[in-house]
């Protein structure tokens, strides 16, 4: 059975904290309707997120330059 999916409407990113050493987890604090959420990301997960965001940014740039 697949894990359940949780969809959240993020209104704002309040803060991103990363360690100088790259050995501690990063924390991304977000504002949701009526609450706040903190994501705690181990370094390997943060690196994966950064890579995925970089690829998405490149794809978006290709789309915008072709308009």
PQR file with spaces between the fields and no chain letter, atoms N, CA, C, O and H, PARSE charges and radii, in Angstrom:
ATOM       1  N    UNK     1       0.834   -1.175    0.000 -0.4000 1.5000
ATOM       2  CA   UNK     1       0.000    0.000    0.000 -0.0000 2.0000
ATOM       3  C    UNK     1       0.884    1.246    0.000  0.5500 1.7000
ATOM       4  O    UNK     1       1.893    1.302    0.703 -0.5500 1.4000
ATOM       5  N    UNK     2       0.496    2.238   -0.791 -0.4000 1.5000
ATOM       6  CA   UNK     2       1.284    3.473   -0.892 -0.0000 2.0000
ATOM       7  C    UNK     2       1.111    4.334    0.353  0.5500 1.7000
ATOM       8  O    UNK     2       0.058    4.333    0.992 -0.5500 1.4000
ATOM       9  H    UNK     2      -0.323    2.193   -1.362  0.4000 1.0000
ATOM      10  N    UNK     3       2.165    5.065    0.679 -0.4000 1.5000
ATOM      11  CA   UNK     3       2.078    6.011    1.792 -0.0000 2.0000
ATOM      12  C    UNK     3       1.092    7.113    1.432  0.5500 1.7000
ATOM      13  O    UNK     3       0.988    7.485    0.263 -0.5500 1.4000
ATOM      14  H    UNK     3       3.020    5.066    0.161  0.4000 1.0000
ATOM      15  N    UNK     4       0.365    7.642    2.416 -0.4000 1.5000
ATOM      16  CA   UNK     4      -0.568    8.734    2.120 -0.0000 2.0000
ATOM      17  C    UNK     4       0.184   10.002    1.718  0.5500 1.7000
ATOM      18  O    UNK     4       1.304   10.240    2.169 -0.5500 1.4000
ATOM      19  H    UNK     4       0.450    7.340    3.365  0.4000 1.0000
ATOM      20  N    UNK     5      -0.436   10.798    0.879 -0.4000 1.5000
ATOM      21  CA   UNK     5       0.129   12.068    0.449 -0.0000 2.0000
ATOM      22  C    UNK     5      -0.561   13.191    1.209  0.5500 1.7000
ATOM      23  O    UNK     5      -1.785   13.206    1.338 -0.5500 1.4000
ATOM      24  H    UNK     5      -1.346   10.604    0.513  0.4000 1.0000
ATOM      25  N    UNK     6       0.227   14.124    1.709 -0.4000 1.5000
ATOM      26  CA   UNK     6      -0.305   15.288    2.411 -0.0000 2.0000
ATOM      27  C    UNK     6      -0.013   16.517    1.557  0.5500 1.7000
ATOM      28  O    UNK     6       1.144   16.801    1.245 -0.5500 1.4000
ATOM      29  H    UNK     6       1.222   14.112    1.605  0.4000 1.0000
ATOM      30  N    UNK     7      -1.053   17.235    1.184 -0.4000 1.5000
ATOM      31  CA   UNK     7      -0.891   18.477    0.412 -0.0000 2.0000
ATOM      32  C    UNK     7      -1.114   19.663    1.331  0.5500 1.7000
ATOM      33  O    UNK     7      -2.109   19.723    2.053 -0.5500 1.4000
ATOM      34  H    UNK     7      -1.992   17.004    1.437  0.4000 1.0000
ATOM      35  N    UNK     8      -0.183   20.608    1.300 -0.4000 1.5000
ATOM      36  CA   UNK     8      -0.264   21.792    2.154 -0.0000 2.0000
ATOM      37  C    UNK     8      -0.176   23.045    1.289  0.5500 1.7000
ATOM      38  O    UNK     8       0.642   23.119    0.373 -0.5500 1.4000
ATOM      39  H    UNK     8       0.626   20.559    0.714  0.4000 1.0000
ATOM      40  N    UNK     9      -1.019   24.023    1.584 -0.4000 1.5000
ATOM      41  CA   UNK     9      -0.957   25.317    0.898 -0.0000 2.0000
ATOM      42  C    UNK     9       0.030   26.201    1.659  0.5500 1.7000
ATOM      43  O    UNK     9      -0.287   26.692    2.743 -0.5500 1.4000
ATOM      44  H    UNK     9      -1.684   23.963    2.328  0.4000 1.0000
ATOM      45  N    UNK    10       1.205   26.405    1.106 -0.4000 1.5000
ATOM      46  CA   UNK    10       2.240   27.210    1.762 -0.0000 2.0000
ATOM      47  C    UNK    10       2.042   28.664    1.353  0.5500 1.7000
ATOM      48  O    UNK    10       2.048   28.994    0.167 -0.5500 1.4000
ATOM      49  H    UNK    10       1.462   26.006    0.226  0.4000 1.0000
ATOM      50  N    UNK    11       1.867   29.526    2.347 -0.4000 1.5000
ATOM      51  CA   UNK    11       1.661   30.945    2.092 -0.0000 2.0000
ATOM      52  C    UNK    11       2.971   31.716    2.001  0.5500 1.7000
ATOM      53  O    UNK    11       3.072   32.703    1.273 -0.5500 1.4000
ATOM      54  H    UNK    11       1.863   29.258    3.310  0.4000 1.0000
ATOM      55  N    UNK    12       3.981   31.256    2.751 -0.4000 1.5000
ATOM      56  CA   UNK    12       5.244   31.982    2.786 -0.0000 2.0000
ATOM      57  C    UNK    12       6.331   31.076    3.353  0.5500 1.7000
ATOM      58  O    UNK    12       6.051   30.158    4.124 -0.5500 1.4000
ATOM      59  H    UNK    12       3.899   30.454    3.343  0.4000 1.0000
ATOM      60  N    UNK    13       7.565   31.344    2.965 -0.4000 1.5000
ATOM      61  CA   UNK    13       8.733   30.714    3.577 -0.0000 2.0000
ATOM      62  C    UNK    13       9.279   31.729    4.570  0.5500 1.7000
ATOM      63  O    UNK    13       9.717   32.811    4.179 -0.5500 1.4000
ATOM      64  H    UNK    13       7.793   32.090    2.339  0.4000 1.0000
ATOM      65  N    UNK    14       9.254   31.386    5.846 -0.4000 1.5000
ATOM      66  CA   UNK    14       9.674   32.332    6.885 -0.0000 2.0000
ATOM      67  C    UNK    14      11.178   32.331    7.097  0.5500 1.7000
ATOM      68  O    UNK    14      11.780   33.382    7.315 -0.5500 1.4000
ATOM      69  H    UNK    14       8.898   30.508    6.164  0.4000 1.0000
ATOM      70  N    UNK    15      11.786   31.151    7.033 -0.4000 1.5000
ATOM      71  CA   UNK    15      13.207   31.066    7.373 -0.0000 2.0000
ATOM      72  C    UNK    15      13.780   29.749    6.855  0.5500 1.7000
ATOM      73  O    UNK    15      13.096   28.728    6.807 -0.5500 1.4000
ATOM      74  H    UNK    15      11.298   30.297    6.856  0.4000 1.0000
ATOM      75  N    UNK    16      15.048   29.802    6.470 -0.4000 1.5000
ATOM      76  CA   UNK    16      15.803   28.591    6.144 -0.0000 2.0000
ATOM      77  C    UNK    16      17.089   28.655    6.950  0.5500 1.7000
ATOM      78  O    UNK    16      17.844   29.623    6.857 -0.5500 1.4000
ATOM      79  H    UNK    16      15.604   30.632    6.509  0.4000 1.0000
ATOM      80  N    UNK    17      17.334   27.612    7.745 -0.4000 1.5000
ATOM      81  CA   UNK    17      18.562   27.541    8.548 -0.0000 2.0000
ATOM      82  C    UNK    17      19.372   26.334    8.084  0.5500 1.7000
ATOM      83  O    UNK    17      18.854   25.220    7.994 -0.5500 1.4000
ATOM      84  H    UNK    17      16.721   26.825    7.820  0.4000 1.0000
ATOM      85  N    UNK    18      20.627   26.568    7.797 -0.4000 1.5000
ATOM      86  CA   UNK    18      21.543   25.480    7.439 -0.0000 2.0000
ATOM      87  C    UNK    18      22.784   25.600    8.320  0.5500 1.7000
ATOM      88  O    UNK    18      23.085   26.673    8.844 -0.5500 1.4000
ATOM      89  H    UNK    18      21.047   27.473    7.870  0.4000 1.0000
ATOM      90  N    UNK    19      23.497   24.489    8.475 -0.4000 1.5000
ATOM      91  CA   UNK    19      24.703   24.525    9.307 -0.0000 2.0000
ATOM      92  C    UNK    19      25.909   24.927    8.474  0.5500 1.7000
ATOM      93  O    UNK    19      25.936   24.721    7.260 -0.5500 1.4000
ATOM      94  H    UNK    19      23.252   23.618    8.049  0.4000 1.0000
ATOM      95  N    UNK    20      26.898   25.497    9.130 -0.4000 1.5000
ATOM      96  CA   UNK    20      28.152   25.860    8.451 -0.0000 2.0000
ATOM      97  C    UNK    20      28.921   24.625    8.017  0.5500 1.7000
ATOM      98  O    UNK    20      29.623   24.644    7.007 -0.5500 1.4000
ATOM      99  H    UNK    20      26.876   25.664   10.116  0.4000 1.0000
ATOM     100  N    UNK    21      28.787   23.560    8.779 -0.4000 1.5000
ATOM     101  CA   UNK    21      29.576   22.362    8.514 -0.0000 2.0000
ATOM     102  C    UNK    21      28.943   21.454    7.469  0.5500 1.7000
ATOM     103  O    UNK    21      29.628   20.624    6.872 -0.5500 1.4000
ATOM     104  H    UNK    21      28.216   23.545    9.600  0.4000 1.0000
ATOM     105  N    UNK    22      27.639   21.605    7.244 -0.4000 1.5000
ATOM     106  CA   UNK    22      26.967   20.705    6.315 -0.0000 2.0000
ATOM     107  C    UNK    22      26.690   19.341    6.905  0.5500 1.7000
ATOM     108  O    UNK    22      26.286   18.428    6.184 -0.5500 1.4000
ATOM     109  H    UNK    22      27.083   22.280    7.730  0.4000 1.0000
ATOM     110  N    UNK    23      26.897   19.181    8.206 -0.4000 1.5000
ATOM     111  CA   UNK    23      26.668   17.888    8.848 -0.0000 2.0000
ATOM     112  C    UNK    23      25.364   17.841    9.640  0.5500 1.7000
ATOM     113  O    UNK    23      24.891   16.763   10.001 -0.5500 1.4000
ATOM     114  H    UNK    23      27.225   19.923    8.791  0.4000 1.0000
ATOM     115  N    UNK    24      24.786   19.009    9.907 -0.4000 1.5000
ATOM     116  CA   UNK    24      23.547   19.059   10.673 -0.0000 2.0000
ATOM     117  C    UNK    24      22.372   19.261    9.728  0.5500 1.7000
ATOM     118  O    UNK    24      22.538   19.700    8.590 -0.5500 1.4000
ATOM     119  H    UNK    24      25.171   19.884    9.613  0.4000 1.0000
ATOM     120  N    UNK    25      21.187   18.934   10.216 -0.4000 1.5000
ATOM     121  CA   UNK    25      20.002   19.079    9.376 -0.0000 2.0000
ATOM     122  C    UNK    25      19.696   20.550    9.122  0.5500 1.7000
ATOM     123  O    UNK    25      20.022   21.421    9.928 -0.5500 1.4000
ATOM     124  H    UNK    25      21.052   18.577   11.140  0.4000 1.0000
ATOM     125  N    UNK    26      19.066   20.800    7.989 -0.4000 1.5000
ATOM     126  CA   UNK    26      18.571   22.128    7.659 -0.0000 2.0000
ATOM     127  C    UNK    26      17.127   22.210    8.128  0.5500 1.7000
ATOM     128  O    UNK    26      16.436   21.195    8.220 -0.5500 1.4000
ATOM     129  H    UNK    26      18.801   20.092    7.334  0.4000 1.0000
ATOM     130  N    UNK    27      16.680   23.415    8.421 -0.4000 1.5000
ATOM     131  CA   UNK    27      15.301   23.628    8.839 -0.0000 2.0000
ATOM     132  C    UNK    27      14.686   24.675    7.919  0.5500 1.7000
ATOM     133  O    UNK    27      15.241   25.759    7.739 -0.5500 1.4000
ATOM     134  H    UNK    27      17.241   24.239    8.346  0.4000 1.0000
ATOM     135  N    UNK    28      13.542   24.344    7.340 -0.4000 1.5000
ATOM     136  CA   UNK    28      12.794   25.285    6.522 -0.0000 2.0000
ATOM     137  C    UNK    28      11.482   25.556    7.249  0.5500 1.7000
ATOM     138  O    UNK    28      10.672   24.649    7.442 -0.5500 1.4000
ATOM     139  H    UNK    28      13.091   23.463    7.486  0.4000 1.0000
ATOM     140  N    UNK    29      11.276   26.813    7.653 -0.4000 1.5000
ATOM     141  CA   UNK    29      10.062   27.201    8.366 -0.0000 2.0000
ATOM     142  C    UNK    29       9.101   27.848    7.377  0.5500 1.7000
ATOM     143  O    UNK    29       9.481   28.742    6.621 -0.5500 1.4000
ATOM     144  H    UNK    29      11.933   27.550    7.497  0.4000 1.0000
ATOM     145  N    UNK    30       7.842   27.384    7.391 -0.4000 1.5000
ATOM     146  CA   UNK    30       6.835   27.865    6.451 -0.0000 2.0000
ATOM     147  C    UNK    30       5.561   28.269    7.157  0.5500 1.7000
ATOM     148  O    UNK    30       5.201   27.718    8.198 -0.5500 1.4000
ATOM     149  H    UNK    30       7.533   26.658    8.005  0.4000 1.0000
ATOM     150  N    UNK    31       4.885   29.244    6.569 -0.4000 1.5000
ATOM     151  CA   UNK    31       3.585   29.678    7.078 -0.0000 2.0000
ATOM     152  C    UNK    31       2.493   29.022    6.237  0.5500 1.7000
ATOM     153  O    UNK    31       2.515   29.079    5.007 -0.5500 1.4000
ATOM     154  H    UNK    31       5.178   29.692    5.724  0.4000 1.0000
ATOM     155  N    UNK    32       1.543   28.404    6.921 -0.4000 1.5000
ATOM     156  CA   UNK    32       0.378   27.795    6.296 -0.0000 2.0000
ATOM     157  C    UNK    32      -0.867   28.548    6.759  0.5500 1.7000
ATOM     158  O    UNK    32      -0.796   29.319    7.717 -0.5500 1.4000
ATOM     159  H    UNK    32       1.524   28.357    7.920  0.4000 1.0000
ATOM     160  N    UNK    33      -1.997   28.341    6.101 -0.4000 1.5000
ATOM     161  CA   UNK    33      -3.221   28.969    6.608 -0.0000 2.0000
ATOM     162  C    UNK    33      -3.508   28.481    8.033  0.5500 1.7000
ATOM     163  O    UNK    33      -3.805   27.304    8.237 -0.5500 1.4000
ATOM     164  H    UNK    33      -2.055   27.715    5.323  0.4000 1.0000
ATOM     165  N    UNK    34      -3.420   29.364    8.993 -0.4000 1.5000
ATOM     166  CA   UNK    34      -3.741   29.031   10.375 -0.0000 2.0000
ATOM     167  C    UNK    34      -2.672   28.314   11.169  0.5500 1.7000
ATOM     168  O    UNK    34      -2.924   27.941   12.315 -0.5500 1.4000
ATOM     169  H    UNK    34      -3.178   30.320    8.827  0.4000 1.0000
ATOM     170  N    UNK    35      -1.486   28.104   10.612 -0.4000 1.5000
ATOM     171  CA   UNK    35      -0.435   27.420   11.366 -0.0000 2.0000
ATOM     172  C    UNK    35       0.929   27.653   10.727  0.5500 1.7000
ATOM     173  O    UNK    35       1.051   28.318    9.698 -0.5500 1.4000
ATOM     174  H    UNK    35      -1.281   28.407    9.682  0.4000 1.0000
ATOM     175  N    UNK    36       1.937   27.094   11.358 -0.4000 1.5000
ATOM     176  CA   UNK    36       3.307   27.119   10.842 -0.0000 2.0000
ATOM     177  C    UNK    36       3.838   25.689   10.818  0.5500 1.7000
ATOM     178  O    UNK    36       3.410   24.846   11.606 -0.5500 1.4000
ATOM     179  H    UNK    36       1.838   26.554   12.194  0.4000 1.0000
ATOM     180  N    UNK    37       4.764   25.427    9.916 -0.4000 1.5000
ATOM     181  CA   UNK    37       5.372   24.105    9.792 -0.0000 2.0000
ATOM     182  C    UNK    37       6.875   24.283    9.676  0.5500 1.7000
ATOM     183  O    UNK    37       7.353   25.227    9.046 -0.5500 1.4000
ATOM     184  H    UNK    37       5.111   26.112    9.276  0.4000 1.0000
ATOM     185  N    UNK    38       7.616   23.367   10.288 -0.4000 1.5000
ATOM     186  CA   UNK    38       9.062   23.319   10.105 -0.0000 2.0000
ATOM     187  C    UNK    38       9.427   21.982    9.489  0.5500 1.7000
ATOM     188  O    UNK    38       9.045   20.929   10.000 -0.5500 1.4000
ATOM     189  H    UNK    38       7.227   22.600   10.800  0.4000 1.0000
ATOM     190  N    UNK    39      10.168   22.025    8.388 -0.4000 1.5000
ATOM     191  CA   UNK    39      10.709   20.812    7.783 -0.0000 2.0000
ATOM     192  C    UNK    39      12.147   20.670    8.244  0.5500 1.7000
ATOM     193  O    UNK    39      12.926   21.618    8.149 -0.5500 1.4000
ATOM     194  H    UNK    39      10.479   22.880    7.973  0.4000 1.0000
ATOM     195  N    UNK    40      12.506   19.493    8.743 -0.4000 1.5000
ATOM     196  CA   UNK    40      13.875   19.202    9.177 -0.0000 2.0000
ATOM     197  C    UNK    40      14.464   18.250    8.146  0.5500 1.7000
ATOM     198  O    UNK    40      14.020   17.110    8.012 -0.5500 1.4000
ATOM     199  H    UNK    40      11.873   18.723    8.820  0.4000 1.0000
ATOM     200  N    UNK    41      15.477   18.733    7.414 -0.4000 1.5000
ATOM     201  CA   UNK    41      16.053   17.975    6.308 -0.0000 2.0000
ATOM     202  C    UNK    41      17.489   17.562    6.611  0.5500 1.7000
ATOM     203  O    UNK    41      18.336   18.417    6.868 -0.5500 1.4000
ATOM     204  H    UNK    41      15.838   19.659    7.523  0.4000 1.0000
ATOM     205  N    UNK    42      17.770   16.259    6.582 -0.4000 1.5000
ATOM     206  CA   UNK    42      19.174   15.835    6.706 -0.0000 2.0000
ATOM     207  C    UNK    42      19.962   16.354    5.501  0.5500 1.7000
ATOM     208  O    UNK    42      19.371   16.642    4.461 -0.5500 1.4000
ATOM     209  H    UNK    42      17.082   15.564    6.373  0.4000 1.0000
ATOM     210  N    UNK    43      21.278   16.477    5.626 -0.4000 1.5000
ATOM     211  CA   UNK    43      22.089   17.031    4.538 -0.0000 2.0000
ATOM     212  C    UNK    43      21.860   16.371    3.180  0.5500 1.7000
ATOM     213  O    UNK    43      21.818   17.072    2.170 -0.5500 1.4000
ATOM     214  H    UNK    43      21.759   16.242    6.471  0.4000 1.0000
ATOM     215  N    UNK    44      21.714   15.064    3.123 -0.4000 1.5000
ATOM     216  CA   UNK    44      21.534   14.393    1.832 -0.0000 2.0000
ATOM     217  C    UNK    44      20.182   14.767    1.210  0.5500 1.7000
ATOM     218  O    UNK    44      20.076   14.885   -0.011 -0.5500 1.4000
ATOM     219  H    UNK    44      21.749   14.494    3.944  0.4000 1.0000
ATOM     220  N    UNK    45      19.163   14.952    2.030 -0.4000 1.5000
ATOM     221  CA   UNK    45      17.846   15.342    1.520 -0.0000 2.0000
ATOM     222  C    UNK    45      17.883   16.801    1.051  0.5500 1.7000
ATOM     223  O    UNK    45      17.288   17.134    0.026 -0.5500 1.4000
ATOM     224  H    UNK    45      19.249   14.857    3.022  0.4000 1.0000
ATOM     225  N    UNK    46      18.573   17.669    1.791 -0.4000 1.5000
ATOM     226  CA   UNK    46      18.720   19.058    1.369 -0.0000 2.0000
ATOM     227  C    UNK    46      19.444   19.132    0.025  0.5500 1.7000
ATOM     228  O    UNK    46      19.048   19.908   -0.845 -0.5500 1.4000
ATOM     229  H    UNK    46      19.055   17.399    2.624  0.4000 1.0000
ATOM     230  N    UNK    47      20.484   18.346   -0.152 -0.4000 1.5000
ATOM     231  CA   UNK    47      21.218   18.329   -1.418 -0.0000 2.0000
ATOM     232  C    UNK    47      20.310   17.882   -2.559  0.5500 1.7000
ATOM     233  O    UNK    47      20.368   18.437   -3.656 -0.5500 1.4000
ATOM     234  H    UNK    47      20.806   17.716    0.555  0.4000 1.0000
ATOM     235  N    UNK    48      19.481   16.892   -2.307 -0.4000 1.5000
ATOM     236  CA   UNK    48      18.542   16.417   -3.329 -0.0000 2.0000
ATOM     237  C    UNK    48      17.526   17.511   -3.671  0.5500 1.7000
ATOM     238  O    UNK    48      17.215   17.722   -4.843 -0.5500 1.4000
ATOM     239  H    UNK    48      19.434   16.441   -1.416  0.4000 1.0000
ATOM     240  N    UNK    49      17.010   18.203   -2.658 -0.4000 1.5000
ATOM     241  CA   UNK    49      16.069   19.298   -2.894 -0.0000 2.0000
ATOM     242  C    UNK    49      16.724   20.409   -3.704  0.5500 1.7000
ATOM     243  O    UNK    49      16.117   20.930   -4.641 -0.5500 1.4000
ATOM     244  H    UNK    49      17.263   18.032   -1.706  0.4000 1.0000
ATOM     245  N    UNK    50      17.957   20.779   -3.355 -0.4000 1.5000
ATOM     246  CA   UNK    50      18.674   21.819   -4.098 -0.0000 2.0000
ATOM     247  C    UNK    50      18.848   21.426   -5.555  0.5500 1.7000
ATOM     248  O    UNK    50      18.660   22.255   -6.445 -0.5500 1.4000
ATOM     249  H    UNK    50      18.449   20.356   -2.594  0.4000 1.0000
ATOM     250  N    UNK    51      19.202   20.175   -5.809 -0.4000 1.5000
ATOM     251  CA   UNK    51      19.374   19.687   -7.169 -0.0000 2.0000
ATOM     252  C    UNK    51      18.070   19.741   -7.952  0.5500 1.7000
ATOM     253  O    UNK    51      18.050   20.164   -9.108 -0.5500 1.4000
ATOM     254  H    UNK    51      19.354   19.502   -5.086  0.4000 1.0000
ATOM     255  N    UNK    52      16.989   19.314   -7.325 -0.4000 1.5000
ATOM     256  CA   UNK    52      15.686   19.322   -7.994 -0.0000 2.0000
ATOM     257  C    UNK    52      15.233   20.752   -8.287  0.5500 1.7000
ATOM     258  O    UNK    52      14.675   21.012   -9.353 -0.5500 1.4000
ATOM     259  H    UNK    52      17.005   18.970   -6.386  0.4000 1.0000
ATOM     260  N    UNK    53      15.465   21.680   -7.358 -0.4000 1.5000
ATOM     261  CA   UNK    53      15.100   23.082   -7.588 -0.0000 2.0000
ATOM     262  C    UNK    53      15.937   23.695   -8.704  0.5500 1.7000
ATOM     263  O    UNK    53      15.422   24.480   -9.499 -0.5500 1.4000
ATOM     264  H    UNK    53      15.918   21.468   -6.492  0.4000 1.0000
ATOM     265  N    UNK    54      17.216   23.350   -8.774 -0.4000 1.5000
ATOM     266  CA   UNK    54      18.081   23.861   -9.839 -0.0000 2.0000
ATOM     267  C    UNK    54      17.604   23.371  -11.199  0.5500 1.7000
ATOM     268  O    UNK    54      17.562   24.142  -12.158 -0.5500 1.4000
ATOM     269  H    UNK    54      17.635   22.712   -8.128  0.4000 1.0000
ATOM     270  N    UNK    55      17.242   22.089  -11.288 -0.4000 1.5000
ATOM     271  CA   UNK    55      16.730   21.545  -12.562 -0.0000 2.0000
ATOM     272  C    UNK    55      15.410   22.205  -12.942  0.5500 1.7000
ATOM     273  O    UNK    55      15.186   22.531  -14.108 -0.5500 1.4000
ATOM     274  H    UNK    55      17.276   21.463  -10.509  0.4000 1.0000
ATOM     275  N    UNK    56      14.545   22.401  -11.965 -0.4000 1.5000
ATOM     276  CA   UNK    56      13.258   23.051  -12.238 -0.0000 2.0000
ATOM     277  C    UNK    56      13.476   24.488  -12.712  0.5500 1.7000
ATOM     278  O    UNK    56      12.783   24.954  -13.616 -0.5500 1.4000
ATOM     279  H    UNK    56      14.727   22.136  -11.018  0.4000 1.0000
ATOM     280  N    UNK    57      14.423   25.181  -12.115 -0.4000 1.5000
ATOM     281  CA   UNK    57      14.722   26.550  -12.511 -0.0000 2.0000
ATOM     282  C    UNK    57      15.235   26.605  -13.949  0.5500 1.7000
ATOM     283  O    UNK    57      14.863   27.500  -14.709 -0.5500 1.4000
ATOM     284  H    UNK    57      14.986   24.802  -11.381  0.4000 1.0000
ATOM     285  N    UNK    58      16.085   25.652  -14.320 -0.4000 1.5000
ATOM     286  CA   UNK    58      16.585   25.595  -15.703 -0.0000 2.0000
ATOM     287  C    UNK    58      15.455   25.348  -16.691  0.5500 1.7000
ATOM     288  O    UNK    58      15.394   25.985  -17.743 -0.5500 1.4000
ATOM     289  H    UNK    58      16.387   24.925  -13.703  0.4000 1.0000
ATOM     290  N    UNK    59      14.568   24.432  -16.359 -0.4000 1.5000
ATOM     291  CA   UNK    59      13.429   24.140  -17.237 -0.0000 2.0000
ATOM     292  C    UNK    59      12.521   25.359  -17.357  0.5500 1.7000
ATOM     293  O    UNK    59      12.034   25.669  -18.444 -0.5500 1.4000
ATOM     294  H    UNK    59      14.617   23.915  -15.505  0.4000 1.0000
ATOM     295  N    UNK    60      12.298   26.038  -16.260 -0.4000 1.5000
ATOM     296  CA   UNK    60      11.456   27.230  -16.278 -0.0000 2.0000
ATOM     297  C    UNK    60      12.106   28.323  -17.131  0.5500 1.7000
ATOM     298  O    UNK    60      11.415   29.025  -17.870 -0.5500 1.4000
ATOM     299  H    UNK    60      12.694   25.786  -15.377  0.4000 1.0000
ATOM     300  N    UNK    61      13.410   28.466  -17.032 -0.4000 1.5000
ATOM     301  CA   UNK    61      14.122   29.468  -17.827 -0.0000 2.0000
ATOM     302  C    UNK    61      14.002   29.158  -19.318  0.5500 1.7000
ATOM     303  O    UNK    61      13.839   30.074  -20.125 -0.5500 1.4000
ATOM     304  H    UNK    61      13.971   27.895  -16.432  0.4000 1.0000
ATOM     305  N    UNK    62      14.078   27.887  -19.692 -0.4000 1.5000
ATOM     306  CA   UNK    62      13.911   27.503  -21.096 -0.0000 2.0000
ATOM     307  C    UNK    62      12.527   27.889  -21.589  0.5500 1.7000
ATOM     308  O    UNK    62      12.385   28.422  -22.690 -0.5500 1.4000
ATOM     309  H    UNK    62      14.210   27.144  -19.036  0.4000 1.0000
ATOM     310  N    UNK    63      11.514   27.624  -20.788 -0.4000 1.5000
ATOM     311  CA   UNK    63      10.140   27.925  -21.155 -0.0000 2.0000
ATOM     312  C    UNK    63       9.941   29.426  -21.307  0.5500 1.7000
ATOM     313  O    UNK    63       9.309   29.875  -22.263 -0.5500 1.4000
ATOM     314  H    UNK    63      11.630   27.191  -19.894  0.4000 1.0000
ATOM     315  N    UNK    64      10.482   30.211  -20.362 -0.4000 1.5000
ATOM     316  CA   UNK    64      10.294   31.654  -20.391 -0.0000 2.0000
ATOM     317  C    UNK    64      11.048   32.298  -21.548  0.5500 1.7000
ATOM     318  O    UNK    64      10.576   33.286  -22.112 -0.5500 1.4000
ATOM     319  H    UNK    64      10.996   29.846  -19.585  0.4000 1.0000
ATOM     320  N    UNK    65      12.209   31.760  -21.913 -0.4000 1.5000
ATOM     321  CA   UNK    65      12.986   32.361  -23.008 -0.0000 2.0000
ATOM     322  C    UNK    65      12.377   32.049  -24.370  0.5500 1.7000
ATOM     323  O    UNK    65      12.683   32.731  -25.348 -0.5500 1.4000
ATOM     324  H    UNK    65      12.592   30.958  -21.455  0.4000 1.0000
ATOM     325  N    UNK    66      11.523   31.033  -24.456 -0.4000 1.5000
ATOM     326  CA   UNK    66      10.912   30.682  -25.735 -0.0000 2.0000
ATOM     327  C    UNK    66       9.612   31.439  -25.975  0.5500 1.7000
ATOM     328  O    UNK    66       8.999   31.286  -27.032 -0.5500 1.4000
ATOM     329  H    UNK    66      11.274   30.479  -23.662  0.4000 1.0000
ATOM     330  N    UNK    67       9.185   32.244  -25.023 -0.4000 1.5000
ATOM     331  CA   UNK    67       7.930   32.996  -25.189 -0.0000 2.0000
ATOM     332  C    UNK    67       8.176   34.324  -25.843  0.5500 1.7000
ATOM     333  O    UNK    67       7.235   35.088  -26.060 -0.5500 1.4000
ATOM     334  H    UNK    67       9.683   32.368  -24.165  0.4000 1.0000
